[in-house]
Amino acid sequence: MAAKQAGFTLSLTLTGFPGLTQANHIIEQVDIGGDKQEVLEVNDLSSDTLWRDYCLGLKEKGEVSIVVYGSPALTLGATGMASIS
């Protein structure tokens, strides 16, 4: 007798998008990228030496990339709500 296994499926639910014909999509893969922040090299801020100092520059928020089975009928620039259940 084969052992029984239990699993679960994550679903991406899209609501409020114009022209959307299917609300739920099964998630195949999720990649979450971290925040990025530039470090700027500047002249020494506290004395007249030429030792390097660094200060924090532009910060970019991380991105979430979700791959689903099928393709949502979304148009470029459309806005709405997305949730994972």
BALO-802554 format. One line per 2 residues: number of its first residue (from 1); their letters; for each residue x, y, z of C-alpha. Coordinates in steps of 0.02 Angstrom, whole numbers, plus 50000, padded with zeros to 5 digits. Layout:
REM residues N
NUM) a) X/Y/Z | ...
***
This chain:
REM residues 85
1) ma) 50000/50000/50000 | 50071/50170/49951
3) ak) 50092/50301/50085 | 49969/50445/50076
5) qa) 50032/50622/50059 | 49949/50786/50096
7) gf) 49993/50952/50017 | 49920/51122/49984
9) tl) 49909/51240/49838 | 49935/51427/49844
11) sl) 49816/51532/49742 | 49842/51710/49679
13) tl) 49678/51805/49688 | 49663/51961/49581
15) tg) 49519/52082/49610 | 49474/52254/49545
17) fp) 49574/52240/49383 | 49478/52302/49230
19) gl) 49439/52168/49101 | 49492/52024/49213
21) tq) 49397/51865/49167 | 49473/51742/49291
23) an) 49504/51791/49472 | 49605/51645/49541
25) hi) 49769/51576/49474 | 49873/51433/49544
27) ie) 50047/51491/49594 | 50193/51399/49517
29) qv) 50336/51501/49590 | 50365/51653/49701
31) di) 50528/51752/49708 | 50549/51889/49837
33) gg) 50692/52011/49810 | 50764/52116/49950
35) dk) 50779/52304/49961 | 50930/52383/49877
37) qe) 51021/52538/49936 | 51165/52631/49857
39) vl) 51319/52676/49959 | 51398/52839/49900
41) ev) 51583/52876/49921 | 51611/53052/49988
43) nd) 51757/53153/50055 | 51787/53140/50242
45) ls) 51643/53229/50327 | 51724/53257/50496
47) sd) 51902/53313/50456 | 52015/53375/50316
49) tl) 52091/53204/50281 | 52067/53112/50118
51) wr) 52005/52953/50201 | 51851/52886/50117
53) dy) 51682/52901/50198 | 51519/52828/50137
55) cl) 51340/52883/50157 | 51177/52799/50109
57) gl) 51102/52848/49942 | 50948/52801/49842
59) ke) 50846/52656/49911 | 50744/52542/49799
61) kg) 50609/52433/49875 | 50615/52247/49842
63) ev) 50508/52161/49713 | 50394/52010/49717
65) si) 50386/51905/49559 | 50245/51777/49548
67) vv) 50231/51645/49411 | 50058/51568/49390
69) yg) 49984/51430/49282 | 49896/51510/49134
71) sp) 49906/51696/49107 | 49796/51829/49186
73) al) 49708/51940/49059 | 49786/52100/49124
75) tl) 49832/52253/49024 | 49990/52355/49051
77) ga) 49962/52489/49182 | 49805/52409/49255
79) tg) 49787/52424/49443 | 49693/52318/49568
81) ma) 49721/52208/49720 | 49820/52045/49729
83) si) 49819/51923/49875 | 49884/51748/49908
85) s) 49773/51619/49991
***
